[in-house]
Amino acid sequence: MYNQGLKHFITQCKSLITSTFFPSGSRNRLLSVLPLPIVGGFVAGLCLSLLFAACSINNSANTPTATSTSAANTQTQASVVRFGYQKSAILIKAKGVLEKRLQPQGVSVEWIEFPAGPQLLEAMNVGSIDFGHTGESPPIFAQAAGASLTYIAGIAASPAGSAVLVPQNSPIKTPTDLKGKKIAFQKGSSAHYMLVQLLDKIGLKYSEIQPVYLPPADARAAFVKGSLDAWVIWDPFYAAAEKAVSARVLVDGKEINKQGGYYLASRKFANENEETIKAILEEIQKLEEWSDKNRDAVAEALSPVLGIDLDTMKKATNRKTFGVVPINEELIGLQQKVADKFYDLKLIPKKIDVREAMLKPEQYAALSPKV
């Protein structure tokens, strides 16, 4: 029965191939020139190739998806995780917990520092890093620019950890006094969105201020020089500026900024390294839980690494909210509002759907830290 089916398949292949590749006239001329065994061998060989290909496709279709995904992950899993970080998350590097967790899996960690989230995601987009964290705004700008990124997990909001600073002797007394003033912040950062929210709250238009787009270090230098009226910034830069440059807090993020940040990965890394990502999130969550209960120890560990005195470091640590937040419908809705707001202000070139950069609910469930 099987042999009859095979003969029938080859006969059909011969008919199809000769009629497709060798139209009537050319086929007759070819047969008159080439020995019959050569033509027959070509046709039979091509038929068998098609048969084997068809069998392979059929077998692949019958293989369970989970098995295929597992095999792919085994073959393509990265041996190095290039982790992009900012000073606000340097503890995980200082503690070395990822190296200890991933070393038995044959995975090493490479650390690359960035001044802010936008620069971090630019690096991710060009393939220089695999994993990192930012505030809520950088992924919006990156996605609008066509970056291939994936939201992995949320970061608990720390509204008290960011603020609008003004010089100590500034005539600016209330947020409404910001009208017409030069305000520095990193474009596309969490500070950017905090300012947007503040302006909405007090009834000022974005066009009624003078935005000055500067990364933290440059903004601090301009602030000290007296070239700015205000500076929107986050910890630990915020805490350091309060003491070192005698900055005055005009308003902090409490009652304004309810959104946290995100851990993100390149789409390719997310697709190929589920187990590694799961391990990373578990270690991050363990460290976050330890940090929440040992804030003085966190400050003592970070003070020499960041070059910030201990009292200032304690101040920044004590106003931080620790924790990894699972991505759910509520969080997706909040992030979509951020995207819509930046589009309405014409700060991104097109309207985006943040869900296009999200995983499926079952994937998030699989990645959720088990600690």
ZINOR-V91871 format. One line per field, one symbol per residue. psi: psi as a letter, one per 40 degrees, with the letter a starting at -180 (. if undefined). Layout:
psi=???
This chain:
psi=dddddddddddddddddddddgiddddddddediiddddddddddddddddddddddddddehidddddddddddehiehhhhhiidefedddddfdddddeddefhihhhhiididddddddddeedidiaiiadddddddddeeigihhdiihhhgdeeiihiiideiehdiddeeheihhiihheiddddddddddddefiideeighhhiidddddddddeeeidihhiiieddddddddefihhdiaehedhehaaihiiidddddefdddddddddddddddddddefdddddddddddefhiddddddddeeihiihhihaddddddddddddddddefeieihihddeeiiiddddddehhg.
